[in-house]
Amino acid sequence: MSTTLFRTFQPNQFSLLGTSLLRRRRSNNFSVRSCGSQTTTTHEAKQSSPTRVAPKNHKSNKLDEILRDYEAVIGIETHVQLSTLTKAFCSCSNNYGSYPNISICPVCMGLPGALPVLNSKVVEFGVRLGLALNCDLSLKSKFDRKQYFYPDLPKGYQISQFDIPIASGGYVDLDIPLEFGGGHRRFGITRVHMEEDAGKLLHSDTGDYSQVDLNRAGVPLLEIVSEPDMRSGIEAAEYACEMQRIARYLGVSNGNMQEGSLRCDVNISIRPIGQAEFGTKVEIKNLNAFSAISRAIDFEISRQALLYNQGKADEIVTETRLWEEGAQKTVTMRKKEGLADYRYFPEPDLPEVILTKEYVDSIRASLPELPEAKRRRYEAMGLGMQDVLFLANDVSVAEYFDAVIGKGAEVKLAANWIMSDIAAYLKNEKLSINDIKLTPHELAELIAAIKDGTISGKIGKEILFELLAKGGTVKGMIKAKDLVQITDPVEIEKMVIQVVSENPKQLEQYRSGKTKLQGYFAGQVMKMSKGKANPGLLNKILLEKLNAKD
């Protein structure tokens, strides 16, 4: 749900044109801020790293000192924008990046007499996500009207779910990366409910006016509300990462924060160690990256602890604060509304949502292997936690890895190739693993060719990048370029003898104790063989010749 702040609003200056304009006088201290917008510039679908939270620095030591006296209590509301073809309650297309105000109709514009019709895909995605989060499903749920007024909400209310959400009482398991202490965590899920998104405010560079784009109005959302089980910024950021992973694995959303497809609002309070009741809860919005979640929470813990220590705990009030990335601090946005302010009541224009056991069972049977199950399977294969987290982080990388080992490649070797050379290539070329020409079958063939001695590891790396960029077959490339490894001891011995005889000075230095010159001789033989000499056999024969008495 996108929220906005009004300090001075003049209704007669609002008009709906090609793009609606919300104007103000220069002298007014008026601001409208979209708190759900995501502004990250990197395409997260193409990132390989499983860890998106900022590494610890000297500030963490201060935080550790604070947390000796206080405990943070953190919960997150995650808004997942669904990848449906049409909006939640009308047939307008759900396309990100369209020209403003072209995907709109009387229903999503909130015109009088227009009636909503529920998109069945929204219910399906809600059930999928509820099952993935180990929730209990409500076989009979309903929609409610949540009343509030902002210029990007044309109806003056949002269709949401209040007291009977589609799913509740679940949990999610995840692993904390080793660089942040490691360990397994389980966080409770309070509820998952269906709702529609608001429009979007586009602020002018000068701040004189804001344009209203209603393309996003009515786009379907699933809101995931966690239990207040997190105790640090790291845990909260990793929880948010896991929500993104699950949404992508299920195919219900692309989860791209920079598009607003995944938006997080953090609720945080602190309490003295040993105190049972919670402290005063503060909500933080405008978190546009996973690292920002961690930093904002760390700042807010420090801010609240400072007020406690100064005897000003009463200055911690229930409010919504914004995270300012440039200043690296939270600032007051507005006082937090209570449930009474929203005046919830059942949506009169929509019937109840009734699920049958057969419908739920069919969706349960179609669920893919989820991130947690995949991590445990990879761990059972003998992979270390760093490998496990990397491979399971991106569903496309995990599918590629599974396909490679499905072709018979050794698990650890396949993981190493994907995590090192292939990952480096993807990063340099700014590609996703779906963009490369090297098929899983050919990577398995390459690994096998190196393992059985057909080609050396060095040659394998050389042809890898050509296969990544242009495609082709390993066997075809080996044959076309005459890359088969030389394994004949007689042939290698001839080259060794020639190199040693042509370098008498280096031979004398080697036999005088400069044994590091072995690498020089090996390099010369490799050069002569065009990199095709078997390294193990080469070094064995070379040592024999270098250490011979004659």
N, C-alpha and C positions, 0 to 999 in steps of 0.2 A: 504494500500500500504506500503510494507516494504521499507525503505530507508536506504542507507549506506553512509559512509564517506570514501573518499580516500585522503590520503595525498601524498603517493608515490606508484605508481602502475607500475609494470613491466609486460606487456602483455605476453612476451615470457615465463613467469613462470607459466602461467595458463594452466591447462590441465584437460580434462574431463575423469575421470576414474570411478571406481565403485562409489566413491564419489569424486566430483571434488575438487581439492586442489588449494587454493589461497595462495601462499607463499610470504614471504618477508625476507629481510636480518635482522639480529638482530639489526644492527646499525641504521636502518631506523626508523623514527618516524611515522610508518604507523599503521593505525587502521581501522578496518571495524566493524561497530556496527549496529546491527539490532534494529531499533527503534520501531518496532511494536510488538516485542516479549513480551509475558506475563510470569511472573515468580512467580506468587502467588502459594503457596504450598497447601492451603486449597481448597477443592473441593466446589466451591461456589454453585453448584446445591444442595448441602446438607446443606447449611446454612439456619438457620431459621430467623436470625435477619433481620429486615427490614432496619436497619441503618448500613451502612458500612463506614461511615465517622468518622474520629477521633474526640473525644470529645474536646471541647475547653479547652485551658490551658492558662498559663500566657502570651504566645505569642499572643493570640487573643486580649488581652487588648492593646498591642502595635499596632496591626493591626487596631483595632477600632479607635485608635488615628490618625493613618495615613489616614483612610478613612473619617475623618472629613474634610480634605483638598482635597482629591482626590477621584475620582470614578473609579472603575475598570470596564472594558468592556470586556466580555468574550464570546467566541463562541467555539464550539467543533465540530470536525470532528470525527465521530464514524464509524469504519469499522466493519461490521458484516459479519463473514464468514458463508456461508449458508450450511445447513445440507442436501445437495443433495447427491445422490448416486454416481454421476459422476461429473467430472469437468465442467467448464463453456462452453468450446468449443471443447471438445473431450470426448472420452468414457472411459478415465482412471478413476479408482476408487478414490473417495474422502474419504480417510481413514486417520484419525489422528494417528500418532504413528507408521506408517508402517516403515519397514526397509528402509534406505535411497535409493532413486533413483530406486524404483521398480514400482511406479505408474507414469510412464512417457511414452511418445510416441513422434513421430516426431512433432506433433502439439504443445504440451506444452514445448517441447525442442526448439522450434523455428527453426526447420530445413527447408532449402529451399524447396519450393514446397508444403509444408504441409498447408492445408486450414482448418480454423476453422468452426465448425458447432455449432450454438447456442443451448444450453440446455434449453428446454422450461420451465423447472422447475424454472430456474433463473428468467424468466419473471413473472411467477406466484407468486413467493416469493416477487419480486419487487412490484407487484400490491398489494399484501396483506399488505406489510409494508407501502406502500404509502397511502392506505386507512386507515390503523390503525393510521397513523399520520395526518389524516385529510387533506391530500394533494390533489391538482388537478393533475389528471393523464394526461400524454401526450399520446393521442391515436395514434400518429405517432412519434416515436423517432428513434434515430440512435446511432451507436457506432463510436468512434473516436480513433485514435492512439495518445498516449501520449508518446513522445520520451524522453527517458533518458537511461543512461547506468550504470548498476551495475552488479557485477558478479552473482547475484541471479536472474537476469532478462535476460534469454537467447536470446529473440528476439531483445533486444535493444529498445523495446517499450512495453507499456502496453495497452491492449484494454480496453477502458473506455468510458464514455459519457461526452461530453464537453458542448455544448451549448443547447442541447435538452435532458435533463434527463427524466427518466421515470415518475418522480413525483416531484412536487414543490409546494411551497406556503402553507405549512401546519402548524400545531402547536401541542404541547403536554401539557397536564395538569398534575400536580403532587402536592403532599402534602409534605411539609418539616416536618421532625420528630419534636416532641415537644421539645426534648432536644436541638434542634438547633433553637428554636424560633417559630416553627410551621408556619402555614399559607399555603395558596394555591398559586401556581405559574402557569403561562402559558408562555411557551417559543416557539418562532417561529421556524419553520423548513424551511430553504431556499430551500433545494432540497434533493432528494434521487436518486442516480444513480447506475447503474450496472457496474461492472468492474471485472477484474481478479486479483488474488493475485500474488505476486512474489514468488520465491523460498525462501530458508532459509539458512542463513550462520551459521555454527556451529564452534565456535572459540575454538582453542586448549587451554589447561590450561596454556601452556607456552607463548602463544601469537605468536608463530613462524609462524603459518599458520591458515587458515580458510577453512573448508570443505563446499562444496555447495551441499545442498540437494534440488533437484528439484521436490520432491513429491508435494510441495505446489504450484508450478508454475501452474497457470491456474485454481486454486480453485476459485469458484465464491464468490464475495463480493457484498454487498450493502453498499455504503458509504452514511451516513446521515450527512448533513451539517446544523448546527443550525444557527439561527440568533444570533447576538451578544447581547443577551438579559440577560445574567447572570451577576451578580454583585459581587459574592463572591465564594470562594472555595467550601463552603457548597452547594450552589445552583448548581454549576457545577457537583459536585460529585453525588448529588441526581438526576440530569438530566441523567447522565451516567447510574446510577442504573435503572432508568425508561426505558432507551433504552434496557437494558438487560432484564428487565421484559417483555417488549412488544415482543421482539424477541422470548423469551421462551413461552409466552402465544400463539403466532402465530404458533409456531413450525417451524420457519424458521431457527433457529440456537440454539445451546445449550448455547451460550453466555459465555462459560467458558474462563475467562481471562487468566488462566494459560496455556491454549492450544493455545492462540492467536485467539480464535474465536470471541473475542470482543476487539478491540483496539481503544484507544482514543488519539487524538492529540488536544491539547488545544491552542487556539489563545487568547492572552491577551494583553491589553494595559491599560494605566491609563490616566486620564485627570483631570485637576483641576476642582473642583466643579463649575458648572455654564458654563463651556466651552462646546460648541455645537459639534465641530469637534472632531473626534477620535484622540487618540494619536498614536504613532508608535507601530505597532502590532508585537508581538513576539510569535513564535510557540514553544510549549514544547512537546517533545516526550519522549518515554521510561517510560510512566506511566503505571505501571503494577498492580495497584490496585485502587479501588475507593478512599481509604484513601490517596493514593499518589497524586491523582488529587487535592484533597483539600489542601494538604500540599504544593505541588509544586506551586499552584496558590498563596497561601498566601505568600510564599517566593518571588515569582516574583513580586507581588504587592509591597512588602517591598523594594526589590532591585530597582525597577523603581522609587518608591517614594523618596528613598534616593538620587538617581541621580538627580531628579527634585530639591530636597531641596539643593543640593550642586551646583546648576547651571550647571549641566552636562547633561541636557536633550538630547543634541545632541549625547550623547554616547549610547542612546537607539536606536538600529538599527533593521531593519527588518532582522531577523535571525531565525534559528532553534536552540533551546537549548535542552539539555538533562537533565532529572531529575536524580540525583545521590542519590539513597536511603540511602546509607551509610553515605554520608556527609550531607544529607538533604539540598541540594541546586541544582540550575540549573547551567549548564555550557554550553558555546558556542560549538555547533557542526559544523555548517556551515552557510554561508550566504544563505538566502532564495531565491529560484528561482522565477522568474516571469513567467507569462503565456507564454511569448515569448520563454522562455528557453525550454518549452516542445514541441513547434512546432506542436500543434494539427492539425490534418486534418482528414476528414471522413475515417473510416475503409473501404477500397475498397473490402475486401473479405467477408463482411457480409451485408445482405440486411437490409432495415429498419425494425423496430419492429412496427407492426401495431396491435392495440387492437380494438376489436369490443365492442360495448355497452353490448351485450349479455354476452361476456366473462367477462367483468368487473363486471356486475351485479351478475353473478354466484359466483364469488369470494367474492363479498361483502356479499352475503347471507350466505357464509360458515364461515365468521369470528366469532371467539369465543367472549365471553364477555371479554373485555379488562380490564387491571388493574384499570384505572380510573373509569369505569362504576361499577366495582366490589366494589371499595372503597365507592362509593356513595351509592350503595345498602346496604352494611354492615352498613354504617352510618345511613341510614334510618331505619334499624332494631333496632337502639338504642345502638349500640356498640360505645365505646369511640374511639378516634383517635388512641391511642396506639394499641388497639385490631385490628382496621381496617388495620393499616399499617402492623402489624405482619401477619395477615391472608392473605392479598392480595399480600404480597411480593413474595411468592413462589406459582406458579400455582398448584403444586401438593398438597400443604397444603390447598389452597383455595378450590380445588375440594374435598378434604377429608372433610373439614368443611361443605361444601354445602351438601355433601352426608349424613353427620351426622344429620344436621337439617332437611334434606329431609325425614329422618326416624322418625321425630317427636320430636327430642330433643330440649330442650329450648335453644335459641340462646346463651345467656350469659353463661349458664352452659357448653355448648359444647365448646365455645371459651376458657373458663377457663381451661378445661381439656387439650385441645390441646396446649395452651400456657404455661401451667405449667408442669404437670407431664409427658405428652407425649414429649414435647419439651426437657425436661431435659433428658429423656431416649434416645432420638435421639442424643443429644449432647454427652452423656457419651459413647454410643455405636458406635458413628460415622456412623450413618445410616441416610437415607432419609425416609420420611414418607411412601414412596412406599415400603420400605423394611419390615415394621412391619406386624405382623400376625393379629393384632386386626383390624377387619373390621369396617367400619363406622356403620353398622347395630348393631354390638355388643357393640360399644361405646354408641350408643343411648340406647341400652338395659341396659347397666351399669348405665347410668345417670338416667334412669327411675326407676331402682331397688332401687337406693339410695333415689330418690325423693319420692317414694311411701312407703318407710320404710321397704322394704323387707330386705335390708342389710344396715349397717351403712356406713357412709363416710369412716371411718377408714378401714373397711373390703374391701370396694370398691377400695381403693388405694392399698391394699395388693394384690388383685387378678388382678388389672390392669396390673402389670408388667409381670405376668405369661401369661396373654392374649396377651400382646405385643410380648413376646418372643416365645410363643408356639402356640398361637391361641386357638381355642375352643369357646364354647358358655358360656355366662354369666349364663344362667339358669342351664346348665349342671354342671358348676363348683360350683354354690351355692348348688345344690342338692348333688353332690358327696362329698363335704366337709362339709356338714351340716352347712351352713353359714347363714341360715335365721335368721334374727334379732328377739330377744326376745321382744315381745311387751305386754306380759301378765303382768299386774300390780302386781298380786298376786305372781307370780314367782320372779319378780324383788324385791318385798318387802321382800320375804324370804331371798334372798341373802344379801340385805341391813342390815336386822336385824342381820344376822350371822356375817357380817363384823364389824358392830358397837359393838356387844357384845364381839368380839374377840380382840378389840382394846380399852380397857377402858382408858388407859393412854392418847391416842390421842383424845378420846372423851372429857376427862376432859380439855385438853389443848384447844380444839376447843371452848368449852363452856366458857373458861376463856378469850376468845377474839382472839385466833389464828385461824381466820376463813379461812385462806388459806389452812388449813388441810382438807377442803372439797375435794380438788383435790386428796389428799391421799386416802380418803375413796372411791371416785369414781373410782380411779385406781384399788383399791383392788377388787371392785365389777366387774369391767370390766375383770380383770384377772380371777376371778372366773367364769364369764360367757363366757370366751374365746373370749372376744370382741364383743359378740353378743347382749348385753343388749342395748335397745334403749336409747341413751344418754339423750334425753329430759325427758323421763319418769324416768330414773334413777336419774337424778339430782333433779327432783321434789320430789320423794319419799325420797331421801337421806336428803334433807333439812328439810323435815317434821320430820324425825326421829332424826336428829342432834339437832334440835331446840325444840324437845318435852320436856316438864317439867319433865316427868318421865324418 
